[in-house]
């Protein structure tokens, strides 16, 4: 698995629907984590740290609305976009889904092609680097297509790992990332790397960002991890 491959959590209790959606999401280049009920979805939110959630309203035991509410009330997952799937087409249901925190609401039966377009649109907002967009933070500019980084108009030399680290930070300035979350996002879940390796590469990134002067934009949060700004 590619370390910068976006992760989509698919929460759907109907196996046939889950298989169709999983196939199409993987064909789009996403890694798919699957849950068949709400409880499993909340566990995978913590384990997988997904970039987007495709969530069915009608789930056994814990409803999709309640799963959505819990995801959006937790600080660490509040910004994760949720696309809610539902057979409920009434306006009151759509409004309820959106007011609970869903970022988009798709009524069944839906076009898989349209749903994939909505997934891509949400990911462009939450992970702009996956769409090849340019990221900016103060005087730092990162171009995810050309893999160039400048600060104050001067080009910086970054190794590939430092580039992925900076991309992660610049996509969500202010967010505190734990070492484990950075390992998953930057190195990939399938690769074993000692968590102290993160500290080494953070040190290299700090050095790279200060090549031409300027204050250190990275913040160490004791007992929690690192953040940009």
C-alpha positions as CSV (number, residue, x, y, z in Angstrom):
1,X,0.0,0.0,0.0
2,X,1.2,3.5,-0.8
3,X,1.7,5.7,2.3
4,X,-0.2,8.6,0.7
5,X,-3.1,6.5,-0.6
6,X,-6.3,8.0,0.8
7,X,-8.2,5.7,3.1
8,X,-12.0,5.4,2.8
9,X,-14.1,3.8,5.6
10,X,-17.1,2.1,4.1
11,X,-19.9,1.4,6.6
12,X,-22.7,-0.7,5.0
13,X,-24.5,-3.8,6.4
14,X,-25.6,-5.2,3.0
15,X,-22.8,-7.4,1.7
16,X,-23.7,-7.0,-2.0
17,X,-23.7,-3.2,-1.7
18,X,-20.4,-3.3,0.3
19,X,-18.7,-5.4,-2.4
20,X,-19.8,-3.2,-5.3
21,X,-18.8,0.0,-3.5
22,X,-15.5,-1.4,-2.3
23,X,-14.6,-2.6,-5.8
24,X,-15.3,0.9,-7.3
25,X,-13.5,2.8,-4.5
26,X,-10.4,0.6,-4.9
27,X,-10.6,1.1,-8.7
28,X,-10.4,4.8,-8.0
29,X,-7.1,4.3,-6.1
30,X,-8.4,4.3,-2.5
31,X,-7.7,1.9,0.2
32,X,-11.0,0.7,1.7
33,X,-11.6,-0.3,5.3
34,X,-15.0,-2.0,5.7
35,X,-17.5,-2.2,8.6
36,X,-20.8,-3.9,8.6
37,X,-22.2,-2.1,11.7
38,X,-21.9,1.1,13.7
39,X,-19.9,-0.4,16.6
40,X,-17.3,-1.8,14.2
41,X,-17.2,1.6,12.3
42,X,-16.3,3.5,15.5
43,X,-13.5,1.1,16.3
44,X,-12.1,1.4,12.7
45,X,-12.3,5.2,13.0
46,X,-9.7,5.0,15.7
47,X,-7.6,2.2,14.1
48,X,-7.6,3.4,10.5
49,X,-7.8,7.2,10.8
50,X,-9.7,7.3,7.5
51,X,-9.7,10.4,5.1
52,X,-13.4,9.9,4.4
53,X,-16.4,7.9,5.6
54,X,-19.2,6.5,3.4
55,X,-21.9,5.7,5.9
56,X,-25.2,3.9,5.5
57,X,-28.1,5.4,7.6
58,X,-29.9,2.1,8.3
59,X,-27.5,-0.1,10.3
60,X,-28.2,-2.7,12.9
61,X,-28.1,-1.7,16.6
62,X,-26.2,1.6,16.2
63,X,-27.7,3.8,13.4
64,X,-25.7,5.7,10.9
65,X,-27.0,8.9,12.3
66,X,-25.6,8.0,15.8
67,X,-22.3,7.0,14.2
68,X,-22.1,10.3,12.4
69,X,-22.9,12.2,15.6
70,X,-20.2,10.4,17.5
71,X,-17.6,10.9,14.8
72,X,-18.4,14.7,14.6
73,X,-18.3,15.2,18.3
74,X,-14.8,13.8,18.8
75,X,-12.1,16.4,18.2
76,X,-9.7,14.0,16.5
77,X,-12.3,12.9,13.9
78,X,-14.5,16.0,13.6
79,X,-13.0,17.2,10.4
80,X,-13.3,13.8,8.6
81,X,-15.9,14.2,5.8
82,X,-18.9,11.8,5.9
83,X,-21.1,10.9,2.9
84,X,-24.3,9.5,4.2
85,X,-26.3,6.9,2.1
86,X,-30.0,6.5,2.8
87,X,-33.2,5.2,1.2
88,X,-34.9,8.1,3.0
89,X,-35.6,10.7,0.4
90,X,-37.8,13.1,2.3
91,X,-36.4,16.6,2.8
92,X,-36.7,16.3,6.6
93,X,-34.5,13.2,6.6
94,X,-31.9,14.9,4.4
95,X,-31.9,17.9,6.7
96,X,-31.5,15.7,9.8
97,X,-28.6,13.9,8.2
98,X,-26.8,17.1,7.3
99,X,-27.5,18.8,10.7
100,X,-26.0,15.7,12.5
101,X,-22.8,16.5,10.7
102,X,-22.9,14.6,7.3
103,X,-21.0,16.6,4.7
104,X,-23.1,15.1,1.8
105,X,-26.3,13.0,1.6
106,X,-26.9,10.5,-1.2
107,X,-30.4,8.9,-1.7
108,X,-30.7,5.2,-2.6
109,X,-30.8,4.0,-5.3
110,X,-27.9,6.0,-6.5
111,X,-25.5,6.1,-9.4
112,X,-22.1,4.6,-8.4
113,X,-20.4,7.0,-10.9
114,X,-22.1,10.0,-9.2
115,X,-21.1,8.7,-5.7
116,X,-17.5,8.3,-6.8
117,X,-17.5,11.9,-8.1
118,X,-18.9,13.0,-4.7
119,X,-16.2,11.0,-2.9
120,X,-13.5,12.7,-5.0
121,X,-15.0,16.2,-4.4
122,X,-15.0,15.7,-0.6
123,X,-11.4,14.4,-0.7
124,X,-10.3,17.4,-2.7
125,X,-11.4,19.5,0.3
126,X,-10.0,17.2,3.1
127,X,-6.8,15.9,1.3
128,X,-6.0,18.5,-1.4
129,X,-2.6,16.8,-2.1
130,X,-4.4,13.7,-3.3
131,X,-6.0,15.8,-6.0
132,X,-2.6,17.3,-7.0
133,X,-3.4,20.7,-5.5
134,X,-1.0,23.3,-4.2
135,X,-0.9,23.8,-0.4
136,X,0.1,27.1,1.4
137,X,0.8,27.9,5.0
138,X,2.2,31.4,5.8
139,X,5.3,31.8,3.5
140,X,5.5,28.0,2.7
141,X,4.2,26.7,-0.6
142,X,4.0,23.0,-1.4
143,X,3.2,21.8,-4.9
144,X,2.1,18.2,-4.7
145,X,2.3,17.6,-8.4
146,X,5.8,18.8,-9.0
147,X,7.0,17.9,-5.5
148,X,8.5,21.4,-5.0
149,X,8.5,23.3,-1.8
150,X,9.4,27.0,-1.4
151,X,9.6,29.3,1.6
152,X,9.6,33.0,1.1
153,X,10.0,32.3,-2.6
154,X,13.2,30.3,-2.2
155,X,13.2,26.6,-3.0
156,X,13.8,24.1,-0.2
157,X,15.5,20.7,-0.6
158,X,13.4,18.0,1.1
159,X,13.8,14.2,1.2
160,X,10.7,12.2,0.1
161,X,9.8,11.3,3.7
162,X,10.1,15.0,4.8
163,X,8.0,16.0,1.9
164,X,5.2,13.5,2.9
165,X,5.5,14.8,6.5
166,X,5.1,18.4,5.5
167,X,2.2,17.5,3.2
168,X,0.4,15.9,6.1
169,X,1.0,18.9,8.3
170,X,0.0,21.4,5.7
171,X,-3.3,19.7,4.9
172,X,-4.4,20.3,8.4
173,X,-2.5,23.2,10.0
174,X,-3.0,23.3,13.8
175,X,-3.9,19.6,14.1
176,X,-1.8,17.6,16.5
177,X,-0.6,14.3,15.0
178,X,0.6,11.5,17.2
179,X,3.7,9.6,16.2
180,X,1.5,6.5,15.5
181,X,-0.8,8.6,13.2
182,X,2.2,10.0,11.3
183,X,3.7,6.5,10.9
184,X,0.4,5.3,9.4
185,X,0.0,8.4,7.1
186,X,3.6,8.9,6.0
187,X,5.2,5.4,6.1
188,X,2.1,3.2,5.7
189,X,0.3,0.7,7.9
190,X,2.1,-2.3,6.4
191,X,5.6,-1.1,7.2
192,X,7.1,-1.5,10.7
193,X,9.1,1.6,11.7
194,X,10.1,2.5,15.2
195,X,8.2,5.5,16.5
196,X,11.5,7.3,17.3
197,X,12.2,7.4,13.6
198,X,9.4,10.0,13.4
199,X,11.4,12.3,15.7
200,X,14.5,11.9,13.5
201,X,12.6,12.9,10.4
202,X,10.8,15.8,12.2
203,X,14.3,17.1,13.1
204,X,15.3,16.8,9.4
205,X,12.1,18.6,8.3
206,X,12.8,21.4,10.8
207,X,16.3,21.8,9.4
208,X,15.0,21.8,5.8
209,X,12.4,24.5,6.6
210,X,15.1,26.7,8.2
211,X,17.5,26.4,5.2
212,X,17.0,30.1,4.4
213,X,16.1,31.4,7.8
214,X,12.7,32.0,9.3
215,X,11.1,30.8,12.6
216,X,10.4,27.1,13.2
217,X,6.7,26.6,12.2
218,X,6.5,23.1,13.8
219,X,5.3,22.7,17.3
220,X,6.1,19.8,19.7
221,X,3.2,19.0,22.0
222,X,4.4,17.1,25.0
223,X,2.9,13.6,25.3
224,X,0.7,14.2,22.2
225,X,2.9,14.6,19.1
226,X,3.6,17.4,16.5
227,X,1.6,20.1,14.8
228,X,2.2,22.8,12.2
229,X,1.4,26.2,13.8
